Amino acid sequence: MTLTIDVDRWRQHLRRQVDRTPGLVPVAKGNGYGFGLSRLAAEATALGLDTLAVGTPGEAASIKDEFAGDIVIMLPWEPNDPHAVAQARDPRVVVTVSRLTDLEVLANLGGDRIRVLVEVLTSMKRHGLPSEDLQALAAWQEFLQLDGWTIHLPLAGRGNRQEAETLARMARDVADAPVWFSHLSTEDYQAVNAQLGAGRCRLRMGTQLWLGDPGALKTTATVLDVHPVKRGERMGYWQRPSVTDGYVVVVSGGTSNGIGLEAPSAVHTVRQRAISFATGGLEAAGLALSPFTIGGSKRWFVEPPHMQTSLVFLPSKVDPPQVGEEIPVEVRNTIATFDNIVEA
């Protein structure tokens, strides 16, 4: 599979986001949003940004040569992980702390004061100190360098601004330090930043930054083989009979590329539940719709995708593609691995 980047358009989008978001901290974690961590570290450097956020200690270690600024590790610091301990001692690294006991351990590591962001528990209920425990920071603050408070909110646009302001003020009453946010819209962040004092806030941004202009990105798969089949003829690993005349189109891209892997979607209404149930039934029967588009429409999988290829069925009334042709494929960049990344 190939990701083609319209680099001029993409970089214009990146620059607009940076210019309208004072204190922006780019996030580069996991698969690097499909681009790879090294590329994102290089782009952050080109944008002149002073800080880059990653997910894990291993990711921090992997991009130190590509990014010369500060590196924030967003997953909570783990005292039993030797990699986490080693990274905490690096003066360029800022670790996230979400448990009182870990503040004590970090304060007693020895050497220079460890740089920390203290996470405040939000309505996400994932990581962080509950508001009633924030005062306990005072016992260890002189032994640590408090780079700020961090507030990781639910998805933007659902009343986050009020929660952000409330928790930020509560934390700032304990220690007057910058407040770092995740999942605030740019507009809400600008408003909160104005309320708390310009330059006293930072906004971590991943998807909205790197994937915020879908028109700058194009993903395609290569047609590897095309085979005509008759009704009733068996095909694929599982030898399912074809329900009609058509073609088996073999395309690049399988489970190792992220094809067929998808995070569960949020379901809120009765109608959405019905659709989810119907889709689940189709998938259980082996009738899952693929992300590959041929002849203007997405086509059905013949069977679950293989590791590096997929078989899709094309009805006989549609002209088959040629071997070597590139066809559109819809993937989530956050779980996709591309064989080629091309700048256009």
C-alpha positions, -999 to 999 in steps of 0.1 A, spaced: 0 0 0 11 35 -8 6 68 10 10 98 -13 15 131 4 9 164 -13 37 179 8 32 216 -1 -5 214 9 2 192 39 29 216 53 8 246 47 -19 230 69 8 222 96 20 258 95 -16 272 98 -22 250 129 10 261 145 4 298 138 -31 297 152 -23 277 183 3 293 206 20 267 228 12 238 204 30 206 212 28 180 184 21 144 193 41 116 176 33 82 190 24 46 180 28 43 142 33 80 138 -2 85 124 9 64 94 39 87 86 64 71 111 79 87 141 111 98 124 92 118 98 71 135 124 101 144 145 117 159 114 86 179 106 83 192 141 119 204 139 112 221 106 83 239 121 106 253 148 87 237 177 105 233 210 87 202 224 74 169 211 51 145 229 54 107 225 36 78 241 62 56 257 98 56 269 109 35 239 94 61 215 113 88 233 145 70 229 139 63 192 135 100 182 162 117 202 185 119 172 158 134 150 145 160 175 167 182 196 141 198 219 123 186 249 104 152 248 73 146 268 63 110 276 25 109 279 19 75 294 22 76 332 56 69 346 62 33 357 87 28 385 92 -9 376 101 -2 340 139 3 337 135 21 304 111 46 321 136 51 349 165 57 324 144 82 304 133 101 336 170 109 343 175 126 309 173 164 313 155 167 279 127 143 290 96 153 309 76 124 324 39 122 333 30 113 368 -5 101 377 0 84 411 11 99 444 34 70 452 53 76 419 60 113 429 78 100 460 99 75 440 109 101 414 118 126 442 142 100 456 159 88 423 189 110 430 208 133 408 193 163 391 156 171 398 134 150 375 111 170 352 75 161 356 40 168 344 14 159 371 -18 146 356 -52 156 369 -79 130 368 -107 141 343 -141 127 335 -124 102 312 -114 83 344 -82 70 328 -51 84 345 -45 111 370 -47 123 406 -82 130 419 -87 167 428 -86 159 465 -51 145 462 -35 175 444 -24 192 476 0 162 483 23 175 456 36 200 480 55 173 499 77 165 469 77 197 448 111 210 461 127 177 449 112 177 414 110 202 386 73 208 379 70 216 342 32 218 346 -1 201 351 -16 179 324 -53 175 317 -64 148 292 -100 154 283 -127 134 265 -131 140 228 -133 177 218 -167 194 215 -186 179 244 -184 205 271 -146 202 275 -140 239 280 -158 241 313 -141 210 327 -107 223 314 -111 256 331 -124 241 364 -96 216 367 -69 240 356 -79 266 382 -80 239 409 -45 227 400 -31 262 397 -44 270 432 -20 242 444 10 251 423 13 280 398 26 261 368 16 259 331 -13 237 322 -11 212 293 -43 201 276 -53 173 252 -85 172 233 -96 208 234 -107 224 201 -85 252 189 -112 277 197 -118 264 232 -81 263 238 -76 299 228 -104 309 251 -90 289 281 -55 303 274 -69 338 275 -87 331 308 -57 315 325 -31 339 312 -15 340 277 15 318 275 5 297 306 -11 269 286 0 243 260 -21 222 237 -10 187 226 -22 179 191 -20 147 171 -48 138 147 -59 173 141 -24 184 132 -10 155 111 -43 143 96 -63 175 97 -63 180 59 -74 147 43 -72 163 9 -34 164 12 -32 126 16 -41 97 -7 -39 60 0 -38 34 -27 -33 -3 -32 -18 -21 -62 -37 -47 -82 -16 -78 -81 -38 -103 -100 -72 -106 -116 -90 -140 -120 -124 -146 -137 -147 -169 -118 -180 -186 -127 -210 -189 -104 -205 -217 -80 -167 -218 -86 -148 -220 -53 -122 -194 -43 -99 -183 -15 -84 -202 14 -118 -211 26 -131 -222 -8 -164 -203 -6 -184 -207 -38 -190 -176 -59 -226 -165 -59 -224 -151 -94 -200 -147 -123 -173 -121 -117 -137 -116 -109 -114 -122 -79 -92 -92 -77 -60 -97 -56 -48 -64 -41 -19 -54 -20 -26 -46 16 -36 -70 44 -37 -73 82 0 -63 85 -10 -30 68 -40 -25 91 -66 -38 66 -95 -54 84 -84 -40 118 -107 -14 132 -113 1 166 -149 -2 178 -171 27 169 -192 47 194 -229 37 192 -254 62 206 -288 56 190 -312 27 184 -307 32 147 -269 30 150 -272 -2 171 -294 -17 144 -268 -8 118 -240 -22 139 -260 -55 145 -267 -58 107 -231 -52 99 -219 -76 125 -242 -103 109 -228 -97 75 -192 -99 88 -201 -131 106 -214 -146 74 -183 -136 55 -199 -107 36 -177 -79 49 -174 -48 28 -137 -41 20 -121 -6 20 -110 -10 -16 -127 9 -43 -130 -5 -79 -152 10 -105 -164 38 -82 -177 15 -54 -163 -4 -24 -162 -41 -31 -169 -71 -9 -141 -92 6 -140 -128 -7 -128 -138 27 -109 -121 56 -78 -103 45 -45 -122 44 -13 -108 60 -1 -87 30 -28 -91 4 -66 -92 2 -91 -109 -22 -121 -88 -33 -150 -98 -55 -159 -78 -86 -192 -85 -104 -189 -94 -141 -208 -62 -151 -179 -41 -140 -147 -39 -161 -118 -54 -141 -87 -33 -133 -54 -41 -149 -25 -57 -130 -3 -30 -117 -32 -4 -115 -34 17 -83 -69 17 -67 -82 38 -38 -82 22 -3 -97 38 28 -77 32 59 -73 47 94 -38 62 94 -36 56 132 -35 18 126 -21 17 90 14 6 80 23 17 45 48 -1 22 56 31 4 53 68 14 56 91 -17 59 129 -17 40 145 -46 
